[in-house]
Amino acid sequence: MNEAFRASSGKLPRRPVVVAPMAGGPSTPELVIAASAAGALGFLAAGYKSAAAMRAEMDVVAASGTEAYGMNVFVPGAPAPDAEAVRGYVAGLAADAKELGVPPGEPTWDDDDWDAKIGALLDRPPPVVSFTFGCPDSGIVAALQAAGSVVWVTVTGPGEAALAAARGADGLCVQGAAAGAHRGTFANGPRDAPDPPLPQLVRDVAEATSLPLVAAGGIMSQRDAAAALAAGAVAVQCGTAFLRCPESGANPRHKAALADPSFTRTAVTRAFSGRPARGLVNRFMLDHPEAPPGYPEINNATRPLRAAAAAAGDTGRMSLWAGEGFRAAAARPAAEIVALLDPS
């Protein structure tokens, strides 16, 4: 395995495969434990959890004896630039709310328990801490490194990569546009140019920094993984590939939708959260194509609707996050998927 990956991933995973952090339920301690036992690097997801809940999942992984794992944290952004547009969007959810029998939540801003999470990670540092939606300041990066963690940052272009490198990151997760769920962009606005294919994005980022790069987005096979490694990545990160495995905590309806022929494509939407995210195209996405930037305000407003939809089995209103290669997701144990993805 590439020594740069060993140096940047804490506890020497045997395979150049990373199980992506999937906030909202899919990333469970059981998935991390199984993937790590198979030689991959599994990630827990701190997003949408309290610091106490985050630490409880870390305790489960630690109790299993798993040494190679990571924790992903969302970097809080600024409040929505147009609060009136957010309120107008939430008012437009009235028909969905009526059919689901629950009112929308309040479109409030919060920092996802940021300070408490950083404090908990410094108290009990995991081997790897990664960040999405931005890069923490250099003081936090240095403090985590001094505590014993390796620090990664999710980036979607050379500019973000250069900033993360300047702040002291040990490695970068280079996320392409084919990735499922939220894009890890630092800014919540329109892209300046179309996103290149993942191999080209890896090469572009490699020109901006010498840090080890982990490629993510649309990797569903050994062939996909080999292409990313050939472009200069030291490992690949996969999420959608693991959604249907028994260790995944994804909602059973979500798992079934990935194989349901009535779902034919994915698209990027702000409808559920106010941030660009890729999921299976369903009724909610089609009914609400013009959601404004507003994360986490819109995410907080739609949370009761998404929960009610999940409870009712209404896949037309669930956030069915998935990458472009979703049809290749297999209902197989995590260890088998790790082996199928490893091109080495």
C-alpha positions, 0 to 999 in steps of 0.5 A, a space after each residue: 500500500 502507498 506509504 503516504 496513505 499509511 502515514 496519513 491515516 493513523 493506524 495502518 489500514 491494510 487496504 486503500 479503501 475508506 468507508 465514507 462518513 454518511 451522516 443521518 444514520 447509515 454510518 454505524 459503529 458496526 459498519 466501521 468495525 466490520 470495514 476496519 476488520 476487513 482492512 479498510 478505514 471506516 468513518 463514523 459521522 458526527 454530523 447531526 449528532 450531539 457531542 455526547 452521541 458522537 462520543 458514545 459511538 466512539 466508545 462502541 468502536 473502541 470497545 471492539 478493539 478497532 484501532 483504524 477508524 476516523 470521525 467526520 465533523 461538519 464545519 459550521 458555516 454562516 447563516 443563510 444570506 437571504 432569510 426571507 427567501 428561506 422563510 418563503 421556501 419553508 412556507 411552500 412546504 405546506 402541502 407536504 406538511 399537510 399530507 404528512 401530518 406534521 408541521 415543518 420545523 423552525 428554519 434556525 441556524 445552529 453550529 451542530 454542537 461544534 465546540 463540544 465536539 472539538 472538545 470531545 475529540 481533543 479529550 479522546 482523539 480518534 486516529 483520524 478526524 476529517 472535516 466537511 463543509 470547510 476547513 477549521 482554523 490552523 489552531 484547531 488542526 494543530 491541537 488535534 494533531 498534538 492530541 494524536 489525530 491525523 487531520 483530513 479535509 474534504 475538498 472539491 477543487 484546487 483552491 479549497 485544497 490549497 487552503 486546507 494545506 496552508 492550515 496544516 491538514 495531513 491529507 485531503 479527501 477529493 470529492 467529485 461531483 458523482 458523489 452521493 449526499 452532500 457536496 463538501 464544498 466550502 461555500 454554499 453557492 453556485 460553482 464557477 465551472 462544471 466539475 471535471 471527472 474524478 480522475 481529472 479532479 485528482 490530478 488538478 488538486 495534486 498540482 496544488 498540493 503534495 498532500 496525500 489525496 483520497 478520491 471520492 465520488 462514484 467509485 463502485 468497482 475495482 475499475 473505478 478505484 484503479 482509475 482514481 489511484 492511477 490519477 494520483 490518489 493514495 486511496 479511495 473513499 466509498 459511501 454509496 457502495 456500502 449503503 445496502 450492506 447489513 451493517 449500514 444503518 440506512 433506512 430499509 426503504 432507502 436500501 430498497 430504493 437503490 435497487 428499485 427500477 422506478 428510481 432511474 437517476 440521481 440529481 443534485 438538489 437543495 430541496 431537503 437541506 439548503 445545501 447541494 446534495 445528490 440523491 435519487 430523483 423523487 417527488 419532493 425533489 421535483 416539486 421543490 426545484 428552487 430551494 435557496 442556499 440556507 444550511 442548516 436552516 432548511 435542513 432543520 425545517 424539513 427534518 420533521 417532514 423527512 422523519 414522517 415520510 420515513 415512518 410512513 414509508 413515503 419514498 417520494 418525500 425521503 432524502 434518498 442520498 445516493 451517488 451516480 453509480 447507485 445501481 451497483 450497490 450490493 446487499 452484501 456484507 461490508 467485508 465483501 464490499 471492501 474486497 470487491 473495491 480493493 484494486 491492489 
